[in-house]
């Protein structure tokens, strides 16, 4: 996953690509990824490193990954007003 992550983060349209381990289940990971636009996302899934990951990663998975796919009409992160640091 390290090589795949580094290659994806180097893509021109990749905004972020970050893995987190569940605090409830240490064998479960969440991947949060964002791409500049639909074209950048399409380039990602058509890349050589994505195809290589499709071949290499499934043997390490307990089940098919689940996905939430959404489009956010903004650039970058907003501040969480309910938890402002003064």
LUMLUM-70581 format. One record per atom (N, C-alpha, C): residue number from 1; atom name; x, y, z; residue in one letter. Coordinates in Angstrom, 1 decimal. Example, Ala and Ser with C-alpha at 12.3 -4.5 7.8 and 13.67 -1.06 7.14 Angstrom:
<nodes>
<node pos="1" site="N" x="13.2" y="-5.7" z="7.8" code="a"/>
<node pos="1" site="CA" x="12.3" y="-4.5" z="7.8" code="a"/>
<node pos="1" site="C" x="13.2" y="-3.3" z="7.8" code="a"/>
<node pos="2" site="N" x="12.8" y="-2.2" z="7.1" code="s"/>
<node pos="2" site="CA" x="13.7" y="-1.1" z="7.1" code="s"/>
<node pos="2" site="C" x="12.9" y="0.0" z="7.9" code="s"/>
</nodes>
This chain:
<nodes>
<node pos="1" site="N" x="0.8" y="-1.2" z="0.0" code="x"/>
<node pos="1" site="CA" x="0.0" y="0.0" z="0.0" code="x"/>
<node pos="1" site="C" x="0.9" y="1.3" z="0.0" code="x"/>
<node pos="2" site="N" x="2.1" y="1.2" z="0.5" code="x"/>
<node pos="2" site="CA" x="3.0" y="2.3" z="0.6" code="x"/>
<node pos="2" site="C" x="3.3" y="2.9" z="-0.8" code="x"/>
<node pos="3" site="N" x="3.7" y="2.0" z="-1.7" code="x"/>
<node pos="3" site="CA" x="4.1" y="2.4" z="-3.0" code="x"/>
<node pos="3" site="C" x="2.9" y="3.0" z="-3.8" code="x"/>
<node pos="4" site="N" x="1.7" y="2.4" z="-3.6" code="x"/>
<node pos="4" site="CA" x="0.5" y="2.9" z="-4.2" code="x"/>
<node pos="4" site="C" x="0.1" y="4.3" z="-3.7" code="x"/>
<node pos="5" site="N" x="0.3" y="4.4" z="-2.4" code="x"/>
<node pos="5" site="CA" x="-0.1" y="5.7" z="-1.7" code="x"/>
<node pos="5" site="C" x="0.9" y="6.8" z="-2.2" code="x"/>
<node pos="6" site="N" x="2.2" y="6.5" z="-2.3" code="x"/>
<node pos="6" site="CA" x="3.1" y="7.5" z="-2.7" code="x"/>
<node pos="6" site="C" x="2.9" y="7.9" z="-4.2" code="x"/>
<node pos="7" site="N" x="2.6" y="6.9" z="-5.0" code="x"/>
<node pos="7" site="CA" x="2.3" y="7.2" z="-6.5" code="x"/>
<node pos="7" site="C" x="1.0" y="8.0" z="-6.6" code="x"/>
<node pos="8" site="N" x="0.0" y="7.7" z="-5.8" code="x"/>
<node pos="8" site="CA" x="-1.3" y="8.4" z="-5.9" code="x"/>
<node pos="8" site="C" x="-1.1" y="9.9" z="-5.5" code="x"/>
<node pos="9" site="N" x="-0.4" y="10.1" z="-4.3" code="x"/>
<node pos="9" site="CA" x="-0.2" y="11.4" z="-3.8" code="x"/>
<node pos="9" site="C" x="0.6" y="12.3" z="-4.8" code="x"/>
<node pos="10" site="N" x="1.4" y="11.6" z="-5.7" code="x"/>
<node pos="10" site="CA" x="2.2" y="12.4" z="-6.7" code="x"/>
<node pos="10" site="C" x="1.4" y="12.8" z="-7.9" code="x"/>
<node pos="11" site="N" x="0.2" y="12.2" z="-8.0" code="x"/>
<node pos="11" site="CA" x="-0.7" y="12.6" z="-9.2" code="x"/>
<node pos="11" site="C" x="-1.0" y="14.1" z="-9.1" code="x"/>
<node pos="12" site="N" x="-1.0" y="14.8" z="-10.3" code="x"/>
<node pos="12" site="CA" x="-1.2" y="16.2" z="-10.3" code="x"/>
<node pos="12" site="C" x="-2.6" y="16.6" z="-9.8" code="x"/>
<node pos="13" site="N" x="-3.6" y="15.7" z="-9.9" code="x"/>
<node pos="13" site="CA" x="-5.0" y="16.0" z="-9.5" code="x"/>
<node pos="13" site="C" x="-5.3" y="15.5" z="-8.1" code="x"/>
<node pos="14" site="N" x="-4.4" y="14.9" z="-7.4" code="x"/>
<node pos="14" site="CA" x="-4.7" y="14.4" z="-6.1" code="x"/>
<node pos="14" site="C" x="-4.6" y="15.5" z="-5.0" code="x"/>
<node pos="15" site="N" x="-5.7" y="15.7" z="-4.3" code="x"/>
<node pos="15" site="CA" x="-5.7" y="16.7" z="-3.2" code="x"/>
<node pos="15" site="C" x="-5.2" y="16.1" z="-1.9" code="x"/>
<node pos="16" site="N" x="-5.7" y="14.9" z="-1.6" code="x"/>
<node pos="16" site="CA" x="-5.2" y="14.2" z="-0.5" code="x"/>
<node pos="16" site="C" x="-5.6" y="12.7" z="-0.6" code="x"/>
<node pos="17" site="N" x="-4.8" y="11.9" z="0.1" code="x"/>
<node pos="17" site="CA" x="-4.9" y="10.4" z="0.0" code="x"/>
<node pos="17" site="C" x="-4.4" y="9.9" z="1.3" code="x"/>
<node pos="18" site="N" x="-5.2" y="9.7" z="2.3" code="x"/>
<node pos="18" site="CA" x="-4.8" y="9.4" z="3.7" code="x"/>
<node pos="18" site="C" x="-5.5" y="8.2" z="4.2" code="x"/>
<node pos="19" site="N" x="-4.7" y="7.3" z="4.8" code="x"/>
<node pos="19" site="CA" x="-5.2" y="6.1" z="5.5" code="x"/>
<node pos="19" site="C" x="-5.3" y="6.4" z="7.0" code="x"/>
<node pos="20" site="N" x="-6.4" y="5.8" z="7.6" code="x"/>
<node pos="20" site="CA" x="-6.5" y="5.8" z="9.1" code="x"/>
<node pos="20" site="C" x="-6.9" y="4.4" z="9.5" code="x"/>
<node pos="21" site="N" x="-6.4" y="4.1" z="10.7" code="x"/>
<node pos="21" site="CA" x="-6.8" y="2.8" z="11.3" code="x"/>
<node pos="21" site="C" x="-7.9" y="3.0" z="12.3" code="x"/>
<node pos="22" site="N" x="-8.9" y="2.1" z="12.2" code="x"/>
<node pos="22" site="CA" x="-10.0" y="2.2" z="13.2" code="x"/>
<node pos="22" site="C" x="-9.5" y="2.0" z="14.6" code="x"/>
<node pos="23" site="N" x="-10.1" y="2.9" z="15.5" code="x"/>
<node pos="23" site="CA" x="-9.8" y="2.7" z="16.9" code="x"/>
<node pos="23" site="C" x="-10.5" y="1.5" z="17.5" code="x"/>
<node pos="24" site="N" x="-11.6" y="1.1" z="16.9" code="x"/>
<node pos="24" site="CA" x="-12.4" y="0.0" z="17.4" code="x"/>
<node pos="24" site="C" x="-11.9" y="-1.4" z="16.9" code="x"/>
<node pos="25" site="N" x="-11.3" y="-1.4" z="15.7" code="x"/>
<node pos="25" site="CA" x="-10.9" y="-2.6" z="15.0" code="x"/>
<node pos="25" site="C" x="-9.6" y="-2.4" z="14.3" code="x"/>
<node pos="26" site="N" x="-8.5" y="-2.8" z="15.0" code="x"/>
<node pos="26" site="CA" x="-7.1" y="-2.5" z="14.4" code="x"/>
<node pos="26" site="C" x="-6.9" y="-3.2" z="13.0" code="x"/>
<node pos="27" site="N" x="-7.7" y="-4.0" z="12.6" code="x"/>
<node pos="27" site="CA" x="-7.6" y="-4.6" z="11.3" code="x"/>
<node pos="27" site="C" x="-8.4" y="-3.9" z="10.2" code="x"/>
<node pos="28" site="N" x="-9.1" y="-2.9" z="10.6" code="x"/>
<node pos="28" site="CA" x="-9.9" y="-2.1" z="9.6" code="x"/>
<node pos="28" site="C" x="-9.3" y="-0.7" z="9.4" code="x"/>
<node pos="29" site="N" x="-9.2" y="-0.4" z="8.1" code="x"/>
<node pos="29" site="CA" x="-8.6" y="0.9" z="7.7" code="x"/>
<node pos="29" site="C" x="-9.7" y="1.7" z="6.9" code="x"/>
<node pos="30" site="N" x="-9.6" y="3.0" z="7.0" code="x"/>
<node pos="30" site="CA" x="-10.4" y="3.9" z="6.2" code="x"/>
<node pos="30" site="C" x="-9.4" y="4.7" z="5.3" code="x"/>
<node pos="31" site="N" x="-9.8" y="4.9" z="4.1" code="x"/>
<node pos="31" site="CA" x="-9.0" y="5.7" z="3.1" code="x"/>
<node pos="31" site="C" x="-9.8" y="6.9" z="2.7" code="x"/>
<node pos="32" site="N" x="-9.3" y="8.0" z="3.0" code="x"/>
<node pos="32" site="CA" x="-10.0" y="9.3" z="2.6" code="x"/>
<node pos="32" site="C" x="-9.2" y="9.9" z="1.4" code="x"/>
<node pos="33" site="N" x="-9.8" y="10.0" z="0.3" code="x"/>
<node pos="33" site="CA" x="-9.1" y="10.5" z="-0.9" code="x"/>
<node pos="33" site="C" x="-9.9" y="11.6" z="-1.6" code="x"/>
<node pos="34" site="N" x="-9.2" y="12.5" z="-2.1" code="x"/>
<node pos="34" site="CA" x="-9.9" y="13.6" z="-2.9" code="x"/>
<node pos="34" site="C" x="-9.1" y="14.0" z="-4.1" code="x"/>
<node pos="35" site="N" x="-9.8" y="14.2" z="-5.2" code="x"/>
<node pos="35" site="CA" x="-9.2" y="14.6" z="-6.4" code="x"/>
<node pos="35" site="C" x="-9.8" y="15.9" z="-6.9" code="x"/>
<node pos="36" site="N" x="-9.0" y="16.7" z="-7.6" code="x"/>
<node pos="36" site="CA" x="-9.4" y="18.0" z="-8.1" code="x"/>
<node pos="36" site="C" x="-10.7" y="18.0" z="-8.8" code="x"/>
<node pos="37" site="N" x="-11.0" y="17.0" z="-9.6" code="x"/>
<node pos="37" site="CA" x="-12.2" y="17.0" z="-10.4" code="x"/>
<node pos="37" site="C" x="-12.4" y="15.6" z="-10.9" code="x"/>
<node pos="38" site="N" x="-13.5" y="15.4" z="-11.7" code="x"/>
<node pos="38" site="CA" x="-13.8" y="14.1" z="-12.2" code="x"/>
<node pos="38" site="C" x="-12.7" y="13.5" z="-13.1" code="x"/>
<node pos="39" site="N" x="-12.1" y="14.4" z="-13.9" code="x"/>
<node pos="39" site="CA" x="-11.1" y="14.0" z="-14.8" code="x"/>
<node pos="39" site="C" x="-9.9" y="13.5" z="-14.0" code="x"/>
<node pos="40" site="N" x="-9.5" y="14.1" z="-12.9" code="x"/>
<node pos="40" site="CA" x="-8.4" y="13.7" z="-12.1" code="x"/>
<node pos="40" site="C" x="-8.7" y="12.3" z="-11.4" code="x"/>
<node pos="41" site="N" x="-10.0" y="12.1" z="-11.0" code="x"/>
<node pos="41" site="CA" x="-10.4" y="10.8" z="-10.4" code="x"/>
<node pos="41" site="C" x="-10.3" y="9.7" z="-11.5" code="x"/>
<node pos="42" site="N" x="-10.7" y="10.1" z="-12.7" code="x"/>
<node pos="42" site="CA" x="-10.7" y="9.1" z="-13.8" code="x"/>
<node pos="42" site="C" x="-9.2" y="8.7" z="-14.1" code="x"/>
<node pos="43" site="N" x="-8.3" y="9.7" z="-14.2" code="x"/>
<node pos="43" site="CA" x="-6.9" y="9.5" z="-14.4" code="x"/>
<node pos="43" site="C" x="-6.3" y="8.6" z="-13.3" code="x"/>
<node pos="44" site="N" x="-6.8" y="8.8" z="-12.1" code="x"/>
<node pos="44" site="CA" x="-6.3" y="7.9" z="-11.0" code="x"/>
<node pos="44" site="C" x="-6.6" y="6.4" z="-11.2" code="x"/>
<node pos="45" site="N" x="-7.9" y="6.2" z="-11.5" code="x"/>
<node pos="45" site="CA" x="-8.3" y="4.8" z="-11.7" code="x"/>
<node pos="45" site="C" x="-7.8" y="4.1" z="-13.0" code="x"/>
<node pos="46" site="N" x="-7.3" y="5.0" z="-13.9" code="x"/>
<node pos="46" site="CA" x="-6.7" y="4.5" z="-15.1" code="x"/>
<node pos="46" site="C" x="-5.2" y="4.4" z="-15.1" code="x"/>
<node pos="47" site="N" x="-4.6" y="4.8" z="-13.9" code="x"/>
<node pos="47" site="CA" x="-3.1" y="4.8" z="-13.8" code="x"/>
<node pos="47" site="C" x="-2.6" y="3.4" z="-13.7" code="x"/>
<node pos="48" site="N" x="-1.3" y="3.3" z="-14.0" code="x"/>
<node pos="48" site="CA" x="-0.6" y="2.0" z="-13.9" code="x"/>
<node pos="48" site="C" x="-0.5" y="1.6" z="-12.4" code="x"/>
<node pos="49" site="N" x="-0.3" y="2.5" z="-11.5" code="x"/>
<node pos="49" site="CA" x="-0.2" y="2.1" z="-10.1" code="x"/>
<node pos="49" site="C" x="-1.5" y="1.7" z="-9.5" code="x"/>
<node pos="50" site="N" x="-2.6" y="2.2" z="-10.0" code="x"/>
<node pos="50" site="CA" x="-4.0" y="1.7" z="-9.6" code="x"/>
<node pos="50" site="C" x="-4.2" y="0.3" z="-10.1" code="x"/>
<node pos="51" site="N" x="-3.8" y="0.1" z="-11.4" code="x"/>
<node pos="51" site="CA" x="-4.0" y="-1.3" z="-11.9" code="x"/>
<node pos="51" site="C" x="-3.1" y="-2.3" z="-11.1" code="x"/>
<node pos="52" site="N" x="-1.9" y="-1.9" z="-10.8" code="x"/>
<node pos="52" site="CA" x="-1.0" y="-2.7" z="-10.0" code="x"/>
<node pos="52" site="C" x="-1.6" y="-3.0" z="-8.6" code="x"/>
<node pos="53" site="N" x="-2.2" y="-2.0" z="-8.0" code="x"/>
<node pos="53" site="CA" x="-2.9" y="-2.2" z="-6.7" code="x"/>
<node pos="53" site="C" x="-4.1" y="-3.2" z="-6.8" code="x"/>
<node pos="54" site="N" x="-4.8" y="-3.1" z="-7.9" code="x"/>
<node pos="54" site="CA" x="-5.9" y="-4.0" z="-8.2" code="x"/>
<node pos="54" site="C" x="-5.4" y="-5.4" z="-8.2" code="x"/>
<node pos="55" site="N" x="-4.2" y="-5.7" z="-8.6" code="x"/>
<node pos="55" site="CA" x="-3.7" y="-7.0" z="-8.7" code="x"/>
<node pos="55" site="C" x="-3.1" y="-7.4" z="-7.3" code="x"/>
<node pos="56" site="N" x="-2.4" y="-6.5" z="-6.6" code="x"/>
<node pos="56" site="CA" x="-1.7" y="-6.9" z="-5.4" code="x"/>
<node pos="56" site="C" x="-2.5" y="-6.8" z="-4.1" code="x"/>
<node pos="57" site="N" x="-3.4" y="-5.8" z="-4.0" code="x"/>
<node pos="57" site="CA" x="-4.0" y="-5.6" z="-2.7" code="x"/>
<node pos="57" site="C" x="-5.1" y="-6.6" z="-2.3" code="x"/>
<node pos="58" site="N" x="-5.9" y="-7.1" z="-3.2" code="x"/>
<node pos="58" site="CA" x="-7.0" y="-8.0" z="-2.8" code="x"/>
<node pos="58" site="C" x="-6.6" y="-9.1" z="-2.0" code="x"/>
<node pos="59" site="N" x="-5.5" y="-9.7" z="-2.1" code="x"/>
<node pos="59" site="CA" x="-5.1" y="-10.9" z="-1.3" code="x"/>
<node pos="59" site="C" x="-4.9" y="-10.5" z="0.1" code="x"/>
<node pos="60" site="N" x="-4.8" y="-9.2" z="0.4" code="x"/>
<node pos="60" site="CA" x="-4.6" y="-8.7" z="1.8" code="x"/>
<node pos="60" site="C" x="-5.9" y="-8.3" z="2.4" code="x"/>
<node pos="61" site="N" x="-7.0" y="-8.4" z="1.7" code="x"/>
<node pos="61" site="CA" x="-8.3" y="-7.9" z="2.2" code="x"/>
<node pos="61" site="C" x="-9.2" y="-9.0" z="2.7" code="x"/>
<node pos="62" site="N" x="-9.9" y="-8.7" z="3.7" code="x"/>
<node pos="62" site="CA" x="-10.9" y="-9.7" z="4.3" code="x"/>
<node pos="62" site="C" x="-12.2" y="-9.7" z="3.5" code="x"/>
<node pos="63" site="N" x="-12.5" y="-8.6" z="2.9" code="x"/>
<node pos="63" site="CA" x="-13.7" y="-8.4" z="2.1" code="x"/>
<node pos="63" site="C" x="-13.5" y="-7.3" z="1.1" code="x"/>
<node pos="64" site="N" x="-14.4" y="-7.2" z="0.1" code="x"/>
<node pos="64" site="CA" x="-14.4" y="-6.1" z="-0.9" code="x"/>
<node pos="64" site="C" x="-14.6" y="-4.8" z="-0.1" code="x"/>
<node pos="65" site="N" x="-13.7" y="-3.8" z="-0.4" code="x"/>
<node pos="65" site="CA" x="-13.9" y="-2.5" z="0.3" code="x"/>
<node pos="65" site="C" x="-15.2" y="-1.8" z="0.0" code="x"/>
<node pos="66" site="N" x="-15.7" y="-1.1" z="1.0" code="x"/>
<node pos="66" site="CA" x="-16.9" y="-0.3" z="0.8" code="x"/>
<node pos="66" site="C" x="-16.5" y="1.1" z="0.5" code="x"/>
<node pos="67" site="N" x="-17.4" y="1.8" z="-0.2" code="x"/>
<node pos="67" site="CA" x="-17.0" y="3.2" z="-0.7" code="x"/>
<node pos="67" site="C" x="-18.2" y="4.1" z="-0.5" code="x"/>
<node pos="68" site="N" x="-17.9" y="5.3" z="-0.1" code="x"/>
<node pos="68" site="CA" x="-18.8" y="6.5" z="-0.1" code="x"/>
<node pos="68" site="C" x="-18.2" y="7.4" z="-1.1" code="x"/>
<node pos="69" site="N" x="-19.0" y="7.8" z="-2.1" code="x"/>
<node pos="69" site="CA" x="-18.5" y="8.7" z="-3.2" code="x"/>
<node pos="69" site="C" x="-19.3" y="9.9" z="-3.2" code="x"/>
<node pos="70" site="N" x="-18.7" y="11.1" z="-3.0" code="x"/>
<node pos="70" site="CA" x="-19.5" y="12.3" z="-3.1" code="x"/>
<node pos="70" site="C" x="-18.7" y="13.4" z="-3.7" code="x"/>
<node pos="71" site="N" x="-19.4" y="14.4" z="-4.2" code="x"/>
<node pos="71" site="CA" x="-18.7" y="15.6" z="-4.8" code="x"/>
<node pos="71" site="C" x="-19.0" y="16.8" z="-3.8" code="x"/>
<node pos="72" site="N" x="-17.9" y="17.4" z="-3.5" code="x"/>
<node pos="72" site="CA" x="-18.0" y="18.6" z="-2.6" code="x"/>
<node pos="72" site="C" x="-17.6" y="19.8" z="-3.4" code="x"/>
<node pos="73" site="N" x="-18.5" y="20.8" z="-3.3" code="x"/>
<node pos="73" site="CA" x="-18.3" y="22.0" z="-4.1" code="x"/>
<node pos="73" site="C" x="-17.5" y="23.0" z="-3.3" code="x"/>
<node pos="74" site="N" x="-16.3" y="22.8" z="-3.0" code="x"/>
<node pos="74" site="CA" x="-15.4" y="23.7" z="-2.4" code="x"/>
<node pos="74" site="C" x="-13.9" y="23.2" z="-2.6" code="x"/>
<node pos="75" site="N" x="-13.0" y="24.1" z="-2.2" code="x"/>
<node pos="75" site="CA" x="-11.6" y="23.7" z="-2.3" code="x"/>
<node pos="75" site="C" x="-11.0" y="23.7" z="-0.9" code="x"/>
<node pos="76" site="N" x="-10.4" y="22.6" z="-0.5" code="x"/>
<node pos="76" site="CA" x="-9.7" y="22.5" z="0.8" code="x"/>
<node pos="76" site="C" x="-10.7" y="22.3" z="1.9" code="x"/>
<node pos="77" site="N" x="-10.3" y="22.5" z="3.1" code="x"/>
<node pos="77" site="CA" x="-11.0" y="22.2" z="4.3" code="x"/>
<node pos="77" site="C" x="-11.7" y="23.5" z="4.9" code="x"/>
<node pos="78" site="N" x="-12.8" y="23.3" z="5.5" code="x"/>
<node pos="78" site="CA" x="-13.4" y="24.4" z="6.2" code="x"/>
<node pos="78" site="C" x="-13.1" y="24.2" z="7.7" code="x"/>
<node pos="79" site="N" x="-13.2" y="25.3" z="8.5" code="x"/>
<node pos="79" site="CA" x="-13.0" y="25.1" z="9.9" code="x"/>
<node pos="79" site="C" x="-14.3" y="24.6" z="10.6" code="x"/>
<node pos="80" site="N" x="-14.1" y="23.8" z="11.6" code="x"/>
<node pos="80" site="CA" x="-15.2" y="23.3" z="12.4" code="x"/>
<node pos="80" site="C" x="-15.6" y="24.3" z="13.5" code="x"/>
<node pos="81" site="N" x="-16.6" y="25.1" z="13.2" code="x"/>
<node pos="81" site="CA" x="-17.0" y="26.2" z="14.1" code="x"/>
<node pos="81" site="C" x="-17.4" y="25.7" z="15.5" code="x"/>
<node pos="82" site="N" x="-17.9" y="24.5" z="15.6" code="x"/>
<node pos="82" site="CA" x="-18.3" y="24.0" z="16.9" code="x"/>
<node pos="82" site="C" x="-17.1" y="23.6" z="17.8" code="x"/>
<node pos="83" site="N" x="-15.9" y="23.7" z="17.3" code="x"/>
<node pos="83" site="CA" x="-14.7" y="23.3" z="18.1" code="x"/>
<node pos="83" site="C" x="-13.6" y="24.3" z="17.8" code="x"/>
<node pos="84" site="N" x="-13.9" y="25.6" z="17.8" code="x"/>
<node pos="84" site="CA" x="-12.9" y="26.6" z="17.5" code="x"/>
<node pos="84" site="C" x="-11.9" y="26.7" z="18.6" code="x"/>
<node pos="85" site="N" x="-10.6" y="26.8" z="18.2" code="x"/>
<node pos="85" site="CA" x="-9.5" y="27.1" z="19.1" code="x"/>
<node pos="85" site="C" x="-9.2" y="28.5" z="19.1" code="x"/>
<node pos="86" site="N" x="-9.3" y="29.1" z="20.2" code="x"/>
<node pos="86" site="CA" x="-9.1" y="30.6" z="20.4" code="x"/>
<node pos="86" site="C" x="-7.6" y="30.9" z="20.6" code="x"/>
</nodes>
